[in-house]
Each structure stands twice: as structure tokens, then as C-alpha cells.
Amino acid sequence: MSLFTARSSRQRLAAVTVGLAVIASAAAAATAAPGQPSQGSPPVPQVVPKPASMTVGSGSFTLHSDARIVADKHSGASQVAQALAGYLRPATGFRLPVVNGNAGDGDISLSLDLQSDPSGEGYQLTTTPDRVTLDAKTPHGLFNGVQTIRQLLPPWITSPTVQHVAWTMPVVQIADHPRYAYRGVLLDIARHYESPDAVKRLIDQVAQYKINTLHLHLSDDQGFRLVINGFPNLATIGGQGSVGTGGRTMDPGGFWTQAQYQDVVAYAAARFVTVMPEVDTPGHNNAIIMSEYNDTSNPLLNGHPQDINCSANNPPQWNFTGDVGYSALCPESDNTWTILTAIISQLTAMSSSQYYDLGGDEVPSTLLTQDRYAALVNREGGIVNSHGKTVMGWAEISGAGVTLPAGSVAEYWNPASGSDPGTETGTNAVAKGMKVVMAPASHAYLDQKYAPGVPPTLGLTWACNNGCDVDQFYNWDPGSYVTGVTDANVIGVEGAMWGETVVNSSNIEYMVFPRLPALSELGWSPKVERTAASPAYQDFLTRLAAQGARWQAAGVNFYPTPEVPWRLDLAPGSPAVTGNEVSGTLHHRQRPVQRGERPHLRPPRQPRHHGDRLRVRHSVCHGAPDRSDVTLETDHTQVAPAPAALPACGCAKRGVDSRRVPVSPAGRPHRTIGSSSARYPR
């Protein structure tokens, strides 16, 4: 249950389904519909991130119940084929056996025959009316192609239960590869504890958009979240709190065992996501200091662990607000290095990423002078390198006196752009031969509010006084954002989901979606002009709108921003047949609820016979000046396949004839309404 369900200001939204009754012959036709080819030309594929090259042909491929997934002789291809089968089986209900050998008509084939792919993540995908062929040079490339296959299928493919629709894919030829090698999402589980299962859920969600790095922020002033052998206090004391706990009176905090951490790393690896740990130093570590300050009986320390504390408070004290800049480890303390060496050696051994993030941000000179700061970062960097990892940190690690090896990575987080004050951390990094990950807070921080007061109880505003919606996340260029920091220096982009205000998966999803897919496109797709008026942005909004039904079918929470032209999508229900009559839900209509709506349940008019037709009339956008009526007609002898979308009616409430409720970040911002299928005369 959401931690917010008990709070009256955050009501969970419930879906509403209205059942209809029709004659048995129509139901029989509806049952048979999934096996029939789709009528008319297929729509242009709505794929995010946009492939590097895509040619759309005529016709479509239909996945049938006897289809196979055929992998070549390489074990890597078989593993990805099993993953594809696992994605498709729940919604289709098909067996989809994974076999080796030659593909036949109706099959999906996966092979590792692609000869050239410098990125190691590219793929080629071809669909014809007869079969689907996916080629790559690496299993990772195949996996990326699998994510595209999922988006070529109807949105209900993400449903965990069987959906009776025609599983068609448009005829396409795609040649695809990423722009940047690093495409990350940061999740802060230090400010608020998140369980391994919650993190796995996010991994599944972001892998669909070809995100390949999970930056796991494990430690901060308010919490340390992992067992470190030899230092049990780090977890048992350091893991007890969270932001806003007021001395742990409301949020119990928590920590992971090393077995749980390794399980998450393995889970991510199976989805070709690497896990990069971060334990921020020398600042943002009050939880470490509070854990070890009185650990005088620890035989690994020298009996005087108090010398690790160079914080503003001496002795240190807990601060469960969101304050920063008051804690620091002392670089001169042997105990500091005993603790950090244990943390680094154990985390690097368990982590899959080539990088280890040592943090390095927001350490005031009143706590550590620049030379003391640089001394700590340099020494810690050497420890990281000795364990075979490349140092990554916030862009302050490019400062004076820091001498990390060329190729170390600085993550640029300052909102400043061009040559404005604040951009020097980026240019200094380039001057020192570092690579750069771009995450400017005003374009990449997922913890910022979408708009003033939106959402009311989640998110911060320091980087986005007027909000940071999808346009802010999409309309910028990582390779030219800071003068002198170009694509020759930038290795990728990252969205940062800081945890001060989010306490559960529903909160996280509401802040991450739909903005993270915008960043995924910047990281993956070729460089184009991206502005609010650019064709690229308008095209992206159309493709992003199609993701809404996928998130709804999968039960993913998201903010239904008014910037996106969300669609009304339909999927068949599962009516019950009794004698010569069928009753129950024929179809579900879904679309996101816009901010401020208060729908009231209004069932559709009763079915009326018109000769050989059964007609149900629905009012769409009622209560708006631009009211439109849509007639849904079900043929007496045949039910047509459900259309992909209802024609837009030009108002914020299009497609809804149910009820209005306030959108809540703790709930599901969409509605499900039963209706009959068929054509839509205007």
C-alpha cells in the first residue's frame, strides 16, 4: 500500500468500467477478431527513442498463437529470445516457444550476424507480412531491438493479463544505434529508503527506453543503505532515518544486505543495465559520521573515530531536513581511509559498472579548503582506480588541485549554460582530459516540479522556478549546452531522481514519467534541432502520447502533462457468454486525466437496435464549449478490431464521459471506461 493512502490530500484514483450487453453472434466475432489481419494501412510507428533510420512499408505482420521465437546458435541470442518471449506471453496468452534453427512464416527470428556495430548496442529490424527478423552484433544490441519490437505492437502488449486484440506490427526496416554510450538514470535511495523490489521495478521501466545505467545513490546525510562488512553501524545506525523523519518518528528508513544488492545488480544485468554505486564524499555523509563517530570498540579503527568529523557540528548531530553543505569527512584521519577503503573495495567488487562514483559535490570551503578537498578526492580516486574502476563524480571534481587520470568522468549538474558563471566546472573537466555526463538540473533533474505547485506535495523548485515539464527535458542539446563542452567530450546524459520528497514507487514514477523518455531520446537518437517550435519536438510529443496507453496497461503511474496530446485508446474486454447472450465489458477506453478534472460517472445510453446494428451513443468532451458526439456502431454479425485511437475532439477532456477527480501523484492518472468497438463517424 502507498505510504500516502492514509493522507487525505493524496487520494488513490480508481478505474471505472461500464459493461454492455450484445447478442452472441457479435461476441463470437469479437473472440475471432484477434486472428484477423488489421484493416487499412498501419499507422506510423510511435517509437521512443526515435530510431536512427526507419522506413515504413505497406501492410503489417500479425503475431499468431502458433508463432515461434527462433534464435541462432549463439547462447546470447537465445537468452534475449527468452526475454522477448517473457515480454510477449502475458498479454498475448501465446506459448511462443524459443527454438533454434530456421525461421518460418509467422516467426520472429533473432541472430547475432550483424557485421559492423561500433557502438555494441545497435541492431537492424525488418518486419514483413510474413515474419520479423532482428539482427545485431551483440546480445545488448538484440535486447535494444526487442524494446523496439514491443513498441511496434499494440500498447496493450504491456498488460500483465491476456488481452484479446490483433497483435499486428507495421512493415518497417529499421537500422538503429545510440548517439551516446552512457544513458543513465540516478535513483536516490539515501534520502528515502527504497526496497530492492522497487528498484527492480524502475529498472524494468527504464530499460524499455534503452537506458543502460542505473546510478544508485546509496549514501547521504540522512541515510546509508548498504551493509558493509566490518562496519555494521553504517547500516544499523546510518540506515535508520530518512528526510523528514523528525528523528525517525515517521519513516523507519532501511538498508540492503549485500546479497540483496548483488541480486539487484544481476537483475539489472539481465536487462543490460549496469549498476554504478555512489557514496558521496567528502560531503553529504552525515550518516557515515553519525554511524562511526562513537564506534570506539571497532577493531578496524584506532579507538578514536571522532577524528573523521570535519562537519559544521562537533559533535555531529542528525539533521533529517533536506539541508546540504554541513557535513564533511576529514582527509587527514586514518579512520576516514579505513572506512572509505572498506566501502570502495566491497562496492566495486559487487557492481557491474566500469565506473565508481565518489560524489564530490557541495563541500563549502568553510568545512574543507580546496587543497584539503583535492587531497581527499585524489587519494580516493587512487583507491577506486586500484580496484579496476574509472572515477566518476559531480563536476566539482574538476577543481583546482584535483589530478585524477584523464578519462575520469565529471557529471555536469549546474543549470548554467553557455559561458555563464557556473559553467567552469564543465570547461575545467574538459581541460583536464575528463569525459562529461550532462545532467543540468534545469533539464535533467526529475525531482523538480512540472509547473508551479504541480504536483503540490512532491518535487522541489530550486532549479525550475516555473517548473520543468517535458519541453525542458527535450529541447536542449548535451553536446553544445556548455560552451567548449562538445560531443568529443560528452559520453552521455542522465536523469536524476533525487529522493527528498518521494517515498514509494508510485511517487517515483509520477516524477520520472513522461520526462525520462525525453532524455532517453536525447541520449539515443541522432542530433537534430530541438526547440519548442521544431518539427522534432512536435513529432516527439506525438510519439510520447502513444506511450500513455502502454503505461496504463502496465500499471505505471505518470503525470498527464497538458503539453502532450494524450490519446484515447481502446482494448477489448472479456465478456461472459450465457446461452445466446453475452454480457460484460466489451472494450476498455483509456486516456490520462488532465490536471484539475473532476469526472462524474455517467453511463452510456442503453443499447438500441437499428435493424441489424446495435448502436451505443457516447458524448465526448461534454461540458466543454467544443462538445463533440461520437457514435459507436457495432455490426450485428461482426465486431471490427478496436481502433488505435479516438479522433481528437479538441478539448482537455476528450474521450471521457465518466467522472472527474483530482489527479494525485499517489494514484493512477487515467480512466478506464467500457464501450463497444467499431467505427467512428464524426
Secondary structure, DSSP 8 states (H G I E B T S, - for coil): --TTTTSTTS---------EEEEHHHHHHHHHGGGS---S-------SS--SEEEEEEEEEE--TT--EEE-S-HHHHHHHHHHHHHHHHHH-----EEES---TT-EEEE------TTS--EEEEE-SS-EEEEESSHHHHHHHHHHHHHHS-GGGG-SS---S--EEEEEEEEE--S-SEEEEEEE-SSS---HHHHHHHHHHHHTTT--EEEEEEEETTEE-B--TT-THHHHTTTS--TT-TTTTS-----B-HHHHHHHHHHHHTTT-EEEEEEEESSS-HHHHHHHTT-TT-TTS-S-GGGGB-SSSSS-----SS--S---B-TT-HHHHHHHHHHHHHHHHH--SSEEEEE-----TTTS-HHHHHHHHHHHHHHHHHTT-EEEEEGGGGSTT----TT-EEEE--S--BT-TTTHHHHHHHHTT-EEEE--HHHHBTTB-SBTTBSSSS-B-TT-TT---HHHHHSS-TTTSBTT--TTTEEEEEEEE--SS--SHHHHHHHHTTHHHHHHHHHHS------TTSHHHHHHHHHHHTHHHHHHHHT------TTS----EEEE---EEETTEEEE--EEEEEE--TT--B--------EEETTEEEEEEEESTTSTT-EEEEEEEESS------S-----SSTTTT--SB-----TTS--EEEEEE--SB---
